[in-house]
């Protein structure tokens, strides 16, 4: 009988080395990262469009009913929901990183995801070999999401500004016919 020099218990815990080229090129990061990026962007689009649609309808109705304070309330509620959407996307990235065992602790994986997603980068890149590009992909998802959110917020601001201006016109005791002519 030929001895391999290995204890049978060591064989169970032995890691098979990954293909060095696959690791050097960060293929796992690209493969899974782009898939999660697409999932996050689809989710972001669905949430963003739902929030914007509901805001626009409510703002239009409240402006027609001259409930200007209600427009501002709905505006700030919509901004809060946009924030929640971004936080949920950070949690998705954190769950992905944690479930793949790339970062051992759930809280650290979420914190790393938030650091990369916001492109602030306050955490060191602690991802293992073959996954380092994932931080850049997470940053791209955050940049895309923030840009998309900003464009929707700009369109939402039009009705918000109209309501805000009309509130102040009332405070200045301007005649209603002047307020009604304001567009």
N, C-alpha and C positions, 0 to 999 in steps of 0.2 A: 504494500500500500504506500503510495506516494503522499507525503505530507505537503500541504500548501503553505504551511506556516501561519495560517489564519485560524483563529478561534471561531467556531460556528456562530457564536453570539455576535462577533464582529461583522460577519457577512450580512446579517440582518440589518444592521445599522449603516452599512457602507453605502455611500452615495456614488452613483454612476456618474462619471464626469460628463458634462454637457459638451456638445460639439463646440470647440473653441471659436470657430468662425461665427456660429450662430450667436454666441455670447458676445463676441467682440462687436458684432453689427447690431446688437440690441433687438434682434428679430422678435423675441417675445414682447418687448415693450411696444414695438410698432404694431404687431398683430393684434394683441389684446387692447392696447391703448387706443388705437383708431376705432376699434369696435365699440368700446365704452364711450369714446368721444362722440360717435354718431348717435348712440343711445341718449347721451346727455343732451345733445343738440336737438334731437327730436322731442324729448321731454320738455326742454326749454321752450321750444317753439309752440308746443301745445299749451303749456301754462301761460306763456306770454300772450298768445292770441286770445285765450279765454279771459285773462285779466283785462286786456285792452278793449276787447269787445264789450264786456260788461261795463267797464268804465265809460266808454263812449256813449252807450245807450243811456245809462243812468245820468250822465252829465247833460246830454241833450234834453232828456225829460225834465230834469231839475232846472235847467236854464229856461225852458219853456214855461215852467210853473213859477219862475222867479224865486226859486229856493236856492239862493246862491251859496249859503253856508253849507247846504247839503252837497253841493258840487265839491267844495274844498274837502269835506269829510271823506267823500268817496275817492278823491284824488289821493289823499294821504293813506287811506286804507289800501288802495291799489299799489302804492309805493311799498307799503309793508309786505304785501303779497309777493311783489317782485323780489324783495329781500329774502323772504322765506323760500322762494324758488331757487335762488342762488345757494342758500344754505343747504337745501335738500340735494342739490347737485354736488356740493362738497362732500356731503355724507355718502352719496353714491360712489364717488371716487375713493373715499376712505374705506367703505365696505369692500370694494374691489381689491384694494391694496391689502387689507387685513385678511380677506378670504383666500388670497393667493399666498399668504404667509410672507409677504415682502417686508412688512413691518410687524413686529410681534404683538404690539399692544394696540387695541382698538382706538383709544384716545390719541395715541401718537400718529396713527395712520390718518385720522381725520384732521389732525393739526397739520401734518405734512401736506395733505390734499389741499387744505385751505391756504397754506403758504404758497403752494405751486399755482393753484387756481387763481389767486389774486395777483400772481406774478410779483409778490412782495419778496418771497424767498428768504424769510427770516430763519428757516430751518436748514440744517445741512442736508445734503442729498444722501440719505442713508439707505437708498435702494441697493439691492445686490447687483453683481455683475449681470449683464444681459437685460437689465430693467432701468438703467439710468436715464434713457431717453423718455421714459414715462413722465418724468417731471415736466419736460418741455411740452409733451402732448397735453397734459393737464393744464398747463399755462395757456396753450392755444384754446382749449375749450373755455377757459375763463375769459380770455380776451374776446373771443367770438360772442360769448354770452353777454358780456358787459356792453359790447358795442350794439348788439341787437336790443338789449334793454334800454340803452340810452336813446336809440332812435324811436322806440315806442314812447318813452317818457317825453321826448320832445313833442311828439304829436299830441300827447295827453295834455301838455301844458297850455295849448291854445284855449281850450274850454275852461281850464283852471284860471288862466289869466283873465278871461272874460268875466267869470263869476267874481273873482277877487276885485277887479276894477269896479264892477257894479256895486259890490258891497261898500266900497269907499265912496262911490258916487252918492249912495244913500246917506252915508255918514256926513257928507258935505251938504246935505239937504238940497241937492239939485232937483229940479222938477222932473217928474216921472217921464214926460215926453222927451226930454233930453237923454235920460237914461235908456229909454226904449230905442232911440235912434242909434245908440252906440253899438258898433259892431266890432 
